[in-house]
Amino acid sequence: MKPIPCFALTLMAAMLTTHSALAQADRNAEATFAPTNPPALKPLTDKNSPAYRAAKNFQHGVNLGDYLEAGKWGVKVDAQEFAAMKREGFDHVRVPVGWQHYAGAGPEFTLSPEIFGKVDFAVTNALKNKLAVMINIHHFNELDKDPTAATEQFLAMWRQIAAHYQTFPLTLAFELDNEPHENATTELMNPIYARAIAEIRQTNPERTLVVEPGGWGGIGELNKLVLPPDDNVIVSVHCYEPFFFTHQGAGWVGADFKQTGFQFPGPPAEPLVADLKLNPKNYVLERIKAYNTLPTTENPSSAKAFADKLKYVHAWSEHYGRPVHLGEFGAYVKADAQSRANFYAAFRQTAEREKLGWCIWDWSANFRYWNRDQQTALPGMHEALFGKTP
């Protein structure tokens, strides 16, 4: 997920299709797993590896979305909010960072002290409150457009980030790249990841690293991922299914997702009426019909939309011996409060049944968990994610 990044208006057109593409990549995942990765990906057999031990710190997380990747329009996060995250029950924080906006000219691509100061604030306050942390490179459009041309900047930034944080606790993890897409295919990112991992290992030999496949971190791309035989790498995927529910009415998606009024789970007590002012395509009308008529077990707005996908992720993880983290899932605030709570509860329960750590998008922005004005979780959200009242 992410709304249109605010740092540069040139990102807008690409982000209009972001999660349509992510949803399509997810739909490519098969319910029945069969190992199909290239022979170069060798299964690891040690379930007590550093990656598996580290994954225990990343079970119930929250993204600081629209914060350090969003530029001057980003949301604010105060120091005391990290204590609130811990009290709510989260065990880790994912911090998306637009490092590239603070990089100087090549070949050094020197990162400014300003961005290190901003990230340090988030990292140190999270660690102070006994929260594990995951920092990444987020919205690096140059890498998505031309991975070959941008590789040296990518490596140079990670070289500096790794050196800066090399003495920090090992509960700080590095996620190499968020949602590679466009020309940054999984096949092209595989060797780039290998180079980045080797680079980071020069200064951080024991740091946990996290990688995402291409296709916006899509589950359907897992079968193309190839990693070096490093036993301290966690794989991450994102899932926003059912997309028409999770992104209904969002300003950065196309007209096919502008229809609002979808509840979770379907079917609704009163049929949803299509908004004809949106000129809905036939498949949108068919989606509404299915939502209105199919029982919950078969309804497109139900756990059916993601259950088989998460089952596939678990099977992939078991076969290849690499823990998988659900780095993003969530629902935009245009959905009604009860449906949002129902969705988060169903997704969380499914993820935990498949033994997958998760991280919601987001803390206090457009998919928010937290009401900053009232300093409390939105109605039903705590119970949805943690199964009990605060």
C-alpha positions, 0 to 999 in steps of 0.5 A, a space after each residue: 500500500 501507499 498513497 501517492 508519495 508527496 516528495 515528488 509529483 513525478 511519482 504520481 502517475 506510477 502510483 496510480 497503478 501501484 496496487 492494481 499491479 500488486 493485487 494482480 501479482 498476488 492473484 498469480 500465487 497458486 493455492 497449491 505450492 510446488 517448488 518452481 524457483 530456479 535451481 540456484 535457490 537452495 533450500 536451507 534446513 536449519 529452522 534455528 538459523 539466525 533468520 528464524 531467531 530474528 523473525 521472532 522479533 518481527 511478529 506483530 508490527 506497524 508501519 510508520 507510513 507516510 512519514 520519512 518516505 513522504 517528504 514535507 507532507 509526511 505525518 508527524 510521529 512523537 517520541 511518546 508514540 513509540 511507547 504507545 505502540 509497545 503498550 498496544 501490543 506491537 513488537 516491531 516498527 517498520 520505517 520506510 525511508 526515502 534515502 535517495 532524496 537526500 543523496 548527493 551526486 555520484 559516484 559517492 551519492 553521499 547521504 545528508 546528516 539530515 536524513 540520518 538524524 530523522 531516521 535515528 530519531 525513529 530507530 532510537 525511540 523504537 529501540 528504547 521502547 523495546 521494539 524491533 525496527 526494520 528500515 528500508 529504501 522506499 520509493 526508489 523510482 530510479 531503481 524501478 525504471 532502470 535497475 542497471 543504471 541505478 545499481 551503483 547508487 543503491 549500493 552506495 546508499 546501503 554502504 553508508 547506511 550499513 556503516 552508520 548503524 553497524 554498532 546498533 543492536 541486532 534488533 534493527 534489520 535492513 530491508 533492501 528495497 520496498 516493492 520493486 516493480 516496473 523494470 526492477 523484475 525479480 530476475 533483475 533484482 536477484 543479482 543486485 540483492 546479492 551484491 547489496 548483501 555482500 556489501 552490507 556484510 562487510 560492516 554488518 556480518 550479523 545483521 538481519 536483512 530483508 528482501 522482497 521479490 518484484 511485482 510490488 513485493 507480490 506473492 506471485 513473484 516468490 517462485 522467481 526469487 533467488 538468494 545467496 546462501 545467507 542464513 540471516 535473510 528474511 523474505 517479505 511480501 505484501 498483500 492488500 487483497 481484496 483490493 476493491 475493499 482495502 482501497 475503495 475510494 482512495 484518491 490515488 487509484 483508478 476509477 475501477 476502485 472508486 466505488 465505496 460502500 463495500 463491507 467486510 465480510 460480504 454479502 451485505 444485508 442490503 445490496 450495494 448499488 453501483 455508482 453509475 457516475 463512475 462509468 463502471 466497467 462490466 467486470 466491476 459490475 460483476 464484482 458488485 453482483 458477486 459481493 451482493 449475492 455470494 455467501 461469505 465462504 465464497 464472497 470476494 469480500 472475505 477471507 477467501 481473497 487472501 487465505 490461499 495466498 497466505 497458505 502458499 507463502 507458508 508452504 514456500 517458506 517451509 520448503 525453502 527454509 526461509 522465514 517470510 514476513 508480511 511487510 504490508 497489509 491494511 485497509 483505507 479509512 473510507 471503509 466503515 469502522 466495523 468492516 475495517 476491524 473485521 478485515 484486520 481481524 480476519 487477515 491477522 488470524 489467517 497470517 498467524 495460522 500460517 505462522 507468518 509475522 505481519 506489519 500493518 500499514 499504517 500507524 496514523 496516516 490514511 490506513 491508520 490504526 492510531 488516532 493522534 488527536 485522541 491518543 487511542 486506537 481507532 474503534 475495534 482495531 486493538 481487538 482486531 489485531 490483538 484479540 483483547 481489549 487494551 
